[in-house]
Amino acid sequence: MPAMMLLWGVALVLATAATTYVLHRKLTYGRGPEPDGIFWDVFGGLVVIAPAILVPAVQGPPAGLIMIFVGLATAAGTLLSIRKVERIHAAEPRRRAGFPDDAARHQSILEQWQQYELDPARTIDFPAMTDVRTVETAALTRAMREAEYCKITAGTDYRAAVERLAEALATAERAAGVPAPAPR
């Protein structure tokens, strides 16, 4: 009897979690193309959930109560887990408002700095831009690391890190003697 109870318990947990997940998705993000899809999802779940509760209940009333509790706890746990995952996803930096603009600006700043690394003439003309022993260039590399970290880490201010990177690049260029760009 305990082996059968365990088998029905596993079936109940899996069916309840799957049904709860599917119903949550459909009720939150749309029902899909099939007009009675929710009915069939509930029906399909109950085909497994009902026997997983009723069969142990017939063998012993306390077992039926335990299975009802297990089913309710599984549904509640599934909903809580879904909400937690959604909060984590919502906090990802790439999902924040303005992220594409900040990422484009970040890339533009990196490309501007890479000219000093990859262009031999610029490296010869402005050696301080690649010399991390220079205070301003060291600050620039720290700002680059910070911006990269904030780009991928939830709970950080990516926009402010990109702004600090832009300021660090401008400061390093002034210190290295790079002429200011001509106004357009």
Disulfide bonds with the S-S distance in Angstrom:
none
